[in-house]
């Protein structure tokens, strides 16, 4: 895992699974707030995240506590369900991987591990608890990748067509920083559910256009996983966003409110927080034309014997007794190149074994290396030539593949989350209380009406 998602979501402020609050009030730790299949979410879990979010975010970007609490419950339910999927799939994270992730997080925050420990201590949080939270976030990331990736197929034609489009479009060089609000619509939603969601989305857009705080509205109403971060998706190239967003954002000015936009998972509302553009870039890379002689090691040809033999071959080439080409044909044990005198053709150095690559990059044109040991055996390497080549086309294809994957992953993730929620047994205790309060209010109103009569 590249940890890009982890580093966006989880920082020293708070993550999807929040650290302990610096001012946590006394709590009833065994009170159940929600049941998720066979697991429970405790009031303590919700209060910790609530207090942490309030301590780490600008108050003007937050809704009232009741609304924020419901968003937190929804977020914890989704996390709980994904962690259950991780357990079912036997997905694990090693101690070394957790340590590596923490080291990277500390580095991203320009801290040493000792400074991170000190920061955690100030937050009244133990280092072991922090490791547990990092582990959960990594498990969530892996489970999502494991489940969603198999639902994605990308054809060569898709990549080729998008690469051609990218090469022609000026949007390839436009970046946008956007906010996002999702009003989810269930699969097979009724006409009333769709109408209610549409009315809700239009009302949000109207309030935003009148100047209400986008981050606060996102935290209050969005069903997206970034809701508790004010819906901020960060910087993206326009053509890396879902197709339904791209066409709306091409000419949108800074501050523009866009939407509602209908997709398979619901209604989307966007805000252009900022935008920027840059001149097109030409991407070049160094290619090398090399040849080699390989002596493999085995039970009879020990490492020392192989090194000695490759040394003898090198000396015979250096003193002119034979040529590199003839020696390769006579002695090389690389079946792919021996018949052509060891010629490997033009290639990027990165495609070779690391030891082979490093030795090759140190050579001058026409120079023969000292014996080089790789994972395949012992080599002699000759650099025939090198050149700079335009790799913009290849880079564009890689970008096209990444764009398609990210688009499909984002769309399928939302669908998958709706599916696992729909298949789960979820009971929120607040719902019982809200229903009881509504009933009490209705009974009270009826009694008042009867009294008036």
matplotlib code that plots the C-alpha trace (Angstrom):
import matplotlib.pyplot as plt

x = [0.0, 1.3, -0.4, -1.6, -5.1, -3.9, -1.9, -4.7, -7.2, -5.1, -2.9, -2.0, -5.4, -7.8, -8.5, -11.5, -10.8, -10.2, -7.5, -8.4, -9.6, -7.5, -10.5, -12.6, -15.5, -16.4, -18.2, -20.2, -17.8, -20.2, -23.2, -24.0, -24.7, -25.2, -25.2, -23.5, -24.1, -22.4, -20.3, -21.2, -20.2, -20.0, -20.9, -17.3, -16.2, -18.5, -17.6, -13.9, -14.3, -16.7, -14.4, -11.3, -13.0, -14.2, -10.7, -9.1, -11.4, -12.6, -16.0, -17.5, -17.0, -18.9, -22.7, -24.5, -23.5, -26.5, -25.9, -22.2, -22.9, -25.1, -22.4, -19.8, -22.1, -22.6, -18.8, -18.1, -20.7, -19.0, -15.6, -16.9, -18.5, -15.3, -13.2, -15.6, -14.9, -11.2, -11.5, -13.6, -11.0, -8.2, -6.5, -3.7, -1.1, 2.3, 4.1, 6.8, 4.2, 2.6, 6.0, 6.8, 3.4, 4.0, 7.5, 6.1, 3.3, 5.9, 8.0, 5.1, 4.4, 8.1, 8.5, 10.8, 9.2, 10.1, 8.4, 5.4, 5.3, 5.5, 2.6, 0.5, 1.3, 0.0, -3.2, -3.5, -3.1, -0.7, 1.6, 0.1, -3.4, -2.1, -0.6, -3.9, -5.7, -3.1, -3.6, -7.3, -7.0, -4.6, -7.0, -9.8, -7.8, -6.7, -10.1, -11.6, -8.9, -9.3, -13.1, -13.5, -10.5, -12.0, -15.1, -13.0, -12.1, -10.1, -9.6, -6.6, -9.0, -10.2, -6.7, -5.7, -8.8, -8.4, -4.6, -5.4, -8.0, -5.7, -3.0, -5.4, -7.1, -5.8, -7.6, -4.6, -2.8, -5.6, -5.7, -8.7, -9.0, -12.6, -15.1, -17.7, -21.1, -22.8, -26.5, -26.7, -29.7, -30.2, -30.1, -33.6, -34.8, -38.5, -39.8, -40.3, -36.7, -35.3, -37.6, -36.6, -32.9, -33.3, -35.2, -32.5, -29.7, -31.4, -31.9, -28.2, -27.2, -29.5, -28.1, -24.5, -25.2, -26.5, -23.1, -23.5, -20.3, -19.5, -17.4, -20.1, -22.8, -20.6, -20.0, -23.8, -25.3, -22.7, -22.7, -19.2, -16.3, -14.7, -17.7, -16.0, -13.1, -15.5, -15.8, -12.4, -11.1, -7.9, -6.1, -6.7, -6.3, -9.7, -9.4, -8.6, -12.0, -15.2, -16.4, -19.6, -17.5, -15.0, -17.3, -18.8, -15.4, -13.5, -14.5, -15.8, -14.3, -12.9, -15.8, -18.3, -21.0, -21.9, -24.7, -26.7, -25.1, -26.8, -24.7, -25.4, -24.9, -26.7, -26.5, -23.2, -22.6, -19.1, -17.4, -14.3, -12.1, -9.2, -7.8, -4.5, -2.9, 0.6, 2.3, 2.5, 5.5, 7.6, 8.7, 12.1, 13.9, 17.3, 17.4, 20.5, 21.8, 23.8, 25.1, 26.2, 27.7, 26.1, 27.6, 25.0, 25.8, 24.6, 25.8, 28.8, 29.5, 29.9, 29.8, 33.6, 34.1, 31.5, 33.2, 36.6, 35.3, 33.7, 37.0, 38.9, 36.5, 36.9, 40.7, 40.5, 38.3, 40.5, 43.7, 42.2, 42.2, 38.5, 35.7, 32.8, 30.4, 32.3, 32.7, 29.0, 28.2, 30.7, 30.1, 26.9, 24.2, 21.5, 19.4, 17.7, 20.8, 23.7, 23.1, 23.1, 26.4, 24.8, 22.9, 20.0, 18.8, 17.4, 15.8, 15.1, 17.7, 14.8, 13.8, 17.0, 18.0, 19.0, 22.7, 22.9, 21.2, 23.5, 26.6, 25.3, 24.5, 28.1, 29.6, 30.7, 30.0, 32.1, 33.3, 33.1, 32.2, 34.0, 32.3, 28.8, 26.8, 23.0, 20.2, 20.8, 24.5, 27.7, 27.8, 30.1, 28.3, 29.2, 27.4, 27.1, 25.2, 22.6, 20.1, 17.3, 13.9, 10.5, 8.3, 5.4, 3.2, 4.0, 3.4, 0.1, -1.0, 0.0, -1.9, -4.9, -4.9, -4.6, -7.5, -9.8, -8.9, -9.4, -12.7, -14.0, -12.7, -14.4, -17.7, -17.5, -16.4, -19.6, -21.7, -19.9, -20.4, -24.1, -24.3, -22.6, -24.8, -27.9, -26.8, -26.0, -28.0, -27.6, -29.5, -28.8, -30.0, -30.7, -33.4, -35.4, -35.1, -36.0, -39.1, -40.1, -39.7, -41.8, -44.5, -44.4, -44.8, -47.7, -49.4, -48.8, -50.3, -53.4, -53.9, -53.6, -56.2, -58.6, -58.1, -58.9, -62.1]
y = [0.0, 3.4, 5.0, 7.9, 7.4, 6.8, 9.9, 12.0, 10.6, 10.1, 12.8, 14.1, 15.9, 13.1, 10.2, 8.1, 6.3, 9.2, 9.4, 10.1, 13.6, 16.0, 16.9, 13.8, 14.0, 11.1, 8.5, 5.3, 3.0, 0.1, 1.9, 0.6, 3.3, 1.0, -2.7, -3.7, -7.4, -9.1, -6.1, -3.0, 0.7, 2.2, 5.7, 6.1, 5.5, 8.3, 10.7, 10.3, 11.1, 13.9, 15.6, 15.1, 16.6, 19.6, 20.1, 19.8, 21.7, 25.3, 25.5, 27.5, 24.4, 22.1, 21.5, 21.2, 18.3, 16.2, 16.3, 15.7, 12.8, 11.1, 11.6, 10.0, 7.0, 6.5, 6.7, 4.2, 1.8, 1.8, 1.3, -1.5, -3.2, -2.9, -4.3, -7.2, -7.8, -7.7, -10.4, -12.6, -12.2, -12.9, -9.7, -8.8, -6.1, -6.9, -5.0, -4.0, -2.5, -0.5, 0.8, 1.8, 3.6, 5.5, 6.4, 7.8, 9.7, 11.3, 12.2, 13.8, 15.9, 16.8, 15.0, 12.4, 9.3, 10.8, 14.0, 12.0, 10.1, 13.4, 14.8, 11.7, 12.0, 15.6, 14.3, 11.8, 8.9, 6.0, 5.0, 1.4, 2.8, 4.9, 1.8, 0.0, 2.9, 2.9, -0.9, -0.4, 2.2, 0.0, -2.9, -0.8, 0.4, -3.1, -4.6, -1.9, -2.4, -6.2, -6.1, -3.2, -4.0, -7.3, -5.4, -3.3, -4.2, -2.0, -2.8, -1.8, 0.2, 2.2, 3.2, 3.9, 6.1, 8.1, 8.5, 10.0, 12.3, 13.5, 14.3, 16.6, 18.2, 21.3, 20.0, 17.6, 20.6, 21.9, 21.1, 21.7, 21.7, 20.7, 20.1, 17.3, 16.6, 13.3, 12.8, 9.0, 7.3, 3.6, 1.0, 0.4, 3.5, 4.4, 7.4, 9.1, 8.4, 9.9, 12.9, 13.5, 13.2, 15.6, 18.2, 17.9, 18.4, 21.4, 22.9, 22.5, 24.1, 27.0, 27.6, 27.3, 29.8, 32.2, 31.9, 29.2, 27.4, 24.5, 22.5, 22.8, 21.7, 18.7, 17.7, 17.9, 16.3, 14.5, 10.7, 10.7, 9.3, 12.8, 14.4, 14.8, 16.6, 19.2, 17.3, 18.4, 16.1, 18.0, 18.7, 16.6, 17.0, 17.5, 14.5, 12.2, 12.9, 11.0, 11.8, 13.4, 15.9, 16.7, 18.3, 20.5, 21.7, 22.5, 26.2, 26.6, 29.6, 29.6, 29.5, 28.0, 25.7, 22.9, 20.4, 18.5, 15.9, 12.5, 9.3, 5.6, 6.2, 9.5, 13.2, 15.2, 18.8, 20.3, 23.5, 24.8, 25.8, 26.7, 25.9, 26.2, 25.3, 24.6, 24.4, 20.9, 18.9, 16.7, 13.6, 12.0, 9.0, 7.4, 4.2, 2.0, -0.4, -3.0, -6.6, -9.1, -12.4, -14.5, -17.4, -19.0, -20.7, -24.1, -27.1, -27.7, -24.1, -22.5, -18.7, -18.5, -20.6, -18.6, -15.3, -16.7, -17.9, -14.5, -12.8, -15.0, -14.2, -10.5, -10.7, -12.5, -9.7, -7.0, -8.4, -9.0, -12.8, -12.7, -10.2, -9.6, -10.9, -14.2, -14.8, -14.3, -16.8, -19.3, -18.9, -16.9, -18.9, -16.4, -18.2, -15.0, -13.1, -15.6, -16.3, -12.6, -12.0, -11.0, -8.1, -7.0, -4.3, -0.9, -0.8, 1.3, 0.5, 0.1, -3.1, -4.9, -6.5, -3.7, -4.8, -5.1, -1.7, 0.1, -1.3, -0.5, 3.2, 3.6, 2.6, 4.9, 4.2, 1.2, 0.3, -3.2, -3.7, -5.6, -8.8, -8.0, -10.4, -10.3, -12.6, -14.6, -15.2, -13.3, -10.9, -9.0, -5.9, -3.7, -0.4, 0.0, 3.3, 5.4, 8.1, 10.3, 9.3, 11.0, 9.0, 11.5, 9.0, 6.2, 8.5, 9.5, 5.9, 5.3, 8.4, 7.2, 3.8, 5.5, 7.9, 5.1, 2.9, 5.8, 6.8, 3.2, 2.6, 5.7, 4.8, 1.1, 1.9, 3.9, 1.1, -1.5, 0.4, 0.8, -3.0, -4.0, -1.6, -3.0, -6.6, -5.9, -5.8, -2.3, -0.9, 2.6, 3.1, 6.8, 5.8, 4.1, 7.2, 9.5, 7.3, 7.4, 11.1, 11.6, 9.3, 11.2, 14.5, 13.1, 11.8, 15.1, 16.9, 14.6, 15.1, 18.9, 18.8, 16.7, 19.1, 22.1, 20.4]
z = [0.0, -0.9, 2.1, 0.1, 1.4, 5.0, 5.0, 3.7, 6.3, 9.3, 10.7, 14.1, 14.4, 13.8, 11.5, 10.6, 13.9, 16.2, 18.9, 22.4, 23.3, 25.3, 27.4, 27.5, 30.0, 32.3, 30.2, 30.7, 28.9, 28.6, 27.1, 23.7, 21.0, 18.0, 17.1, 13.8, 13.1, 16.1, 17.1, 19.1, 19.0, 22.5, 23.6, 24.6, 21.0, 19.8, 22.5, 21.9, 18.2, 18.9, 21.4, 19.1, 16.1, 18.0, 19.4, 16.0, 13.7, 13.4, 15.2, 12.4, 10.1, 12.4, 12.7, 16.1, 18.3, 17.5, 13.8, 14.2, 16.5, 13.8, 11.2, 13.6, 14.2, 10.5, 10.0, 12.8, 11.4, 8.0, 9.5, 11.7, 8.7, 6.7, 9.6, 9.7, 6.0, 6.7, 9.4, 7.1, 4.4, 6.9, 6.0, 8.3, 9.0, 10.4, 13.2, 10.8, 8.4, 11.2, 12.3, 8.7, 8.4, 11.7, 10.6, 7.3, 9.1, 11.5, 8.5, 6.7, 9.8, 10.0, 13.4, 14.8, 16.5, 19.9, 19.0, 17.8, 21.1, 23.0, 20.9, 21.6, 25.3, 25.3, 23.7, 26.6, 24.2, 24.6, 21.8, 21.8, 21.3, 18.4, 16.8, 17.2, 15.4, 12.6, 12.3, 11.9, 9.3, 7.3, 7.6, 6.3, 3.4, 2.5, 2.9, 0.6, -2.0, -1.8, -2.2, -4.7, -7.0, -8.1, -9.3, -11.7, -15.2, -17.5, -21.2, -23.4, -25.6, -22.7, -21.8, -25.5, -26.1, -22.9, -23.5, -26.9, -25.4, -22.6, -25.2, -27.0, -24.0, -22.2, -19.1, -18.7, -17.1, -14.9, -11.2, -8.9, -5.1, -4.5, -1.7, -2.0, -0.5, -1.3, -0.6, -0.9, -2.7, -1.8, -4.5, -5.9, -4.2, -4.3, -6.1, -2.7, -1.6, -4.8, -4.5, -0.9, -1.7, -4.7, -2.5, 0.2, -2.4, -4.0, -0.6, 0.3, -3.0, -2.4, 1.1, -0.2, -2.9, -0.2, 1.5, 4.1, 5.1, 2.8, 5.3, 7.9, 5.5, 4.4, 8.0, 8.7, 5.6, 3.4, 3.3, 1.8, 3.9, 3.9, 5.5, 8.9, 7.1, 5.7, 2.4, 1.3, -1.5, -1.9, -5.2, -8.3, -12.0, -13.5, -15.8, -12.8, -11.3, -12.2, -15.7, -14.4, -12.5, -15.2, -17.7, -15.0, -13.6, -16.8, -16.8, -13.3, -11.5, -8.0, -5.4, -7.8, -6.4, -8.8, -8.7, -7.8, -10.1, -10.2, -10.2, -9.4, -5.7, -5.2, -5.7, -5.6, -4.8, -5.5, -4.5, -6.4, -3.5, -5.8, -9.2, -11.1, -14.4, -15.7, -19.0, -20.7, -19.8, -22.0, -20.1, -21.0, -19.9, -20.5, -22.5, -22.7, -25.3, -23.5, -23.8, -21.2, -20.4, -17.7, -15.7, -13.4, -10.1, -9.1, -7.1, -9.3, -10.3, -6.9, -6.4, -6.2, -9.4, -11.3, -10.3, -11.3, -14.7, -15.5, -14.5, -16.9, -19.7, -19.0, -19.1, -22.5, -23.9, -22.4, -23.8, -27.2, -27.3, -28.1, -28.6, -26.2, -28.9, -29.5, -25.7, -25.1, -27.8, -26.4, -22.6, -21.7, -20.0, -20.8, -23.5, -24.5, -25.6, -26.0, -29.7, -30.5, -28.7, -25.4, -27.0, -24.8, -27.2, -26.1, -22.7, -19.6, -16.9, -14.3, -16.0, -15.0, -11.7, -9.2, -9.0, -12.8, -13.3, -10.8, -12.5, -16.0, -15.1, -13.9, -17.3, -20.1, -23.7, -24.8, -21.3, -19.9, -16.2, -13.5, -12.6, -11.3, -9.1, -9.5, -8.4, -11.6, -11.3, -12.4, -15.3, -17.5, -18.9, -21.8, -22.4, -26.2, -26.2, -24.3, -25.3, -24.0, -25.4, -25.2, -22.9, -22.8, -24.6, -22.2, -19.2, -20.7, -20.9, -17.3, -16.3, -18.4, -16.6, -13.2, -14.1, -15.1, -12.1, -9.7, -11.3, -11.2, -7.7, -6.3, -7.9, -6.9, -3.4, -2.8, -4.3, -2.2, 1.0, 0.3, -0.3, 2.9, 4.8, 3.1, 4.0, 7.6, 10.8, 12.1, 15.1, 16.4, 19.9, 19.3, 16.8, 19.5, 21.7, 18.8, 17.9, 21.6, 21.8, 18.7, 20.1, 23.4, 21.5, 19.5, 22.7, 24.5, 21.5, 21.5, 25.3, 24.8, 22.0, 24.1, 27.0, 24.8, 23.8]

ax = plt.figure().add_subplot(projection="3d")
ax.plot(x, y, z, "-o")
ax.set_aspect("equal")
plt.show()
